[in-house]
Amino acid sequence: MQILQAILSGLAMGSVYALVAFGFSITYTTTKTFNFGQGAFLALAGLIGISAILLVSQGKLIGFPNPEDVTWGTFLFALLAAMLVLSLLGYVLYVTAIRHFVGEAGLSWVMSTIGFGIIIQNLALLIWGPAPIAVASPLGEGIITVLGTGVRPQEILVFGTTLVLMIVFDWALHKTKMGKAVRAVAFSKTAASLMGINANAVAVAVFAISSALAAIAGVMVAPIATASV
């Protein structure tokens, strides 16, 4: 039973890593770079989500939410707020720390993204402080028994959400105009530009998407692992 417990819990945490890895994949295939500060983005997303919940339920941005504050309405609002803020942050990251190094030799973008992540981490520490903040799940804190092993509803939600997102993104990459543009730029930026595809706009879009995926992961995992920098 301990093995099954580890597998079920591992699927939930592995789903978070899968979302982050997918964000790495789409940015690397299109620009040959990715965000080494993604961990800071993940933590920031959880903290932004908590502030969004507090804003709706208590009218403030900093503090500790009560379990009754976390409803499906406030949780979805937190998810959307984190996605919006992190998408904008992904755009800022690309423009300030990556765009100038795309296509150049060397790994200058590595240090610039690490530095960007450190800035984000310290700003988060300044605003929210170092103390971990616990947040309840909109599904409650009960335990679901599967083959004699307990699993939290939030863990099932994380796994299910990741699975759905992967299916949707796979469909989008192969069936939509934007997805085909991303694949074209990944194959050859020069050829894609000659075909009228704005490679720079595609790069901005994939960094925004990558950051939004980090936001989803951060908010989803906060009820399991608490939110902290």
C-alpha positions in Angstrom: 0.0 0.0 0.0 2.9 2.3 0.6 4.1 1.9 -2.9 0.6 2.7 -4.3 0.5 5.8 -2.0 3.8 6.9 -3.4 2.6 6.4 -7.0 -0.6 8.3 -6.5 1.2 11.2 -4.7 4.0 11.1 -7.3 1.5 11.4 -10.1 0.2 14.7 -8.6 3.7 16.2 -8.1 4.9 14.8 -11.4 2.0 16.6 -13.1 3.4 19.9 -11.9 6.8 19.1 -13.3 5.2 18.0 -16.5 3.6 21.5 -16.9 6.9 23.2 -16.3 8.7 20.8 -18.6 6.2 21.5 -21.4 6.8 25.2 -21.0 10.5 24.6 -21.3 9.9 22.4 -24.4 8.0 25.0 -26.4 10.3 27.9 -25.6 13.5 25.9 -26.3 12.2 24.5 -29.6 11.3 28.0 -30.9 14.1 30.1 -29.5 16.7 27.6 -28.2 16.4 29.3 -24.8 14.2 28.8 -21.7 13.6 30.4 -18.4 16.0 29.3 -15.7 14.0 31.3 -13.2 10.9 29.2 -13.8 11.0 28.0 -10.2 10.6 31.6 -9.0 7.7 32.0 -11.4 6.0 28.9 -9.9 6.3 30.2 -6.4 5.1 33.6 -7.4 2.0 32.2 -9.0 1.0 30.4 -5.8 1.5 33.7 -3.8 -0.5 35.7 -6.4 -3.2 33.1 -6.3 -3.5 33.5 -2.5 -3.6 37.3 -2.7 -6.4 37.0 -5.3 -8.4 34.7 -3.0 -7.8 37.2 -0.1 -8.9 40.1 -2.3 -12.2 38.5 -3.1 -12.9 37.0 0.4 -11.4 39.5 2.8 -10.7 42.6 0.7 -6.9 42.6 1.3 -3.9 41.2 -0.6 -1.6 40.0 2.2 -2.5 37.6 4.9 -3.6 34.0 5.5 -6.8 32.7 3.9 -9.3 30.8 5.9 -10.5 27.4 4.5 -14.0 28.9 3.9 -12.4 31.6 1.8 -11.5 29.0 -0.8 -14.5 28.3 -3.0 -14.6 27.3 -6.7 -15.2 30.9 -7.6 -12.3 32.3 -5.6 -10.0 29.5 -6.7 -10.8 30.0 -10.4 -10.3 33.8 -10.0 -6.9 33.1 -8.4 -6.0 30.8 -11.3 -7.0 33.4 -13.9 -5.2 36.3 -12.0 -2.0 34.3 -11.7 -2.1 33.3 -15.4 -2.6 36.9 -16.5 0.2 38.3 -14.3 2.6 35.5 -15.1 1.9 35.8 -18.9 2.7 39.5 -18.7 5.8 38.7 -16.7 6.8 36.1 -19.4 6.5 38.9 -22.0 8.7 41.2 -19.9 11.2 38.3 -19.4 11.5 37.7 -23.1 11.9 41.4 -24.0 14.4 42.3 -21.3 16.4 39.1 -20.7 16.2 36.9 -23.7 15.4 38.6 -27.0 18.8 40.3 -27.3 20.6 36.9 -27.0 18.4 34.8 -29.4 20.5 33.4 -32.2 23.8 34.5 -30.7 26.6 32.2 -29.6 27.1 31.5 -26.0 24.8 31.2 -23.0 24.3 34.8 -22.0 20.6 34.2 -21.8 21.2 31.6 -19.0 22.6 34.2 -16.6 20.0 36.8 -17.6 17.1 34.5 -16.9 18.7 33.4 -13.6 19.1 37.0 -12.6 15.5 37.7 -13.6 14.4 34.9 -11.4 16.4 36.2 -8.4 14.8 39.6 -8.8 11.4 38.0 -8.8 12.2 35.9 -5.8 13.5 38.9 -3.8 10.4 41.0 -4.7 8.2 38.2 -3.6 10.1 38.0 -0.3 9.7 41.7 0.2 5.9 41.6 -0.5 4.8 38.3 1.1 7.6 37.5 3.5 9.5 34.2 3.9 6.8 32.4 5.9 4.9 29.6 4.0 1.2 30.3 3.5 -1.2 27.4 3.6 -4.3 27.5 1.4 -7.2 25.1 1.4 -8.4 23.2 -1.6 -11.8 24.1 -3.2 -12.5 20.3 -3.1 -12.1 20.2 0.7 -9.5 18.5 2.8 -11.1 15.0 2.9 -9.3 11.9 1.8 -10.5 9.6 -1.0 -9.7 6.0 -0.5 -8.4 4.1 -3.6 -7.6 0.4 -3.1 -7.1 1.0 0.6 -4.8 4.0 -0.1 -5.7 7.6 0.8 -5.4 10.3 -1.8 -6.4 14.0 -1.5 -8.9 15.4 -4.0 -6.5 18.2 -4.9 -4.0 15.6 -6.1 -6.6 14.1 -8.4 -7.5 17.6 -9.6 -3.8 18.4 -10.4 -3.3 15.2 -12.4 -6.6 15.6 -14.3 -6.0 19.2 -15.1 -2.5 18.4 -16.4 -3.8 15.6 -18.5 -6.5 17.8 -20.1 -4.0 20.6 -20.8 -1.6 18.2 -22.5 -4.3 16.9 -24.7 -5.5 20.4 -25.6 -2.0 21.7 -26.3 -1.2 18.7 -28.5 -4.4 19.3 -30.5 -3.6 23.1 -30.7 0.0 22.5 -31.9 -1.2 20.3 -34.8 -4.6 21.7 -35.7 -4.6 25.5 -35.1 -2.9 28.3 -37.1 -0.9 29.4 -34.1 0.2 25.9 -33.3 1.4 25.4 -36.9 3.3 28.7 -36.7 5.0 27.5 -33.5 6.0 24.3 -35.2 7.2 26.2 -38.3 9.4 28.5 -36.2 10.8 25.5 -34.3 11.7 23.8 -37.6 13.4 26.8 -39.2 13.0 30.4 -38.0 14.4 31.7 -41.3 12.0 29.6 -43.5 9.1 30.6 -41.3 9.9 34.3 -41.7 10.1 33.9 -45.4 6.6 32.4 -45.3 5.3 35.5 -43.6 5.3 34.2 -40.0 6.3 36.8 -37.4 8.9 34.7 -35.5 9.4 37.4 -32.8 5.6 37.4 -32.1 5.6 33.6 -31.9 8.6 33.7 -29.4 6.7 36.2 -27.2 3.6 34.1 -27.3 5.4 30.9 -26.3 7.1 32.6 -23.4 3.7 34.0 -22.3 2.2 30.5 -22.6 5.1 28.9 -20.7 4.7 31.4 -17.9 0.9 30.8 -17.8 1.6 27.1 -17.5 3.9 27.8 -14.5 1.0 29.9 -13.1 -1.4 27.0 -13.4 1.1 24.6 -11.7 1.8 27.1 -8.9 -1.8 27.7 -8.0 -2.8 24.0 -8.3 0.0 22.8 -6.1 -0.3 25.4 -3.4 -3.0 23.5 -1.5 -0.7 20.5 -1.5 2.7 22.0 -0.7 1.8 25.5 0.7 3.0 28.7 -1.1 6.3 30.2 -0.3 9.4 31.6 -2.0 
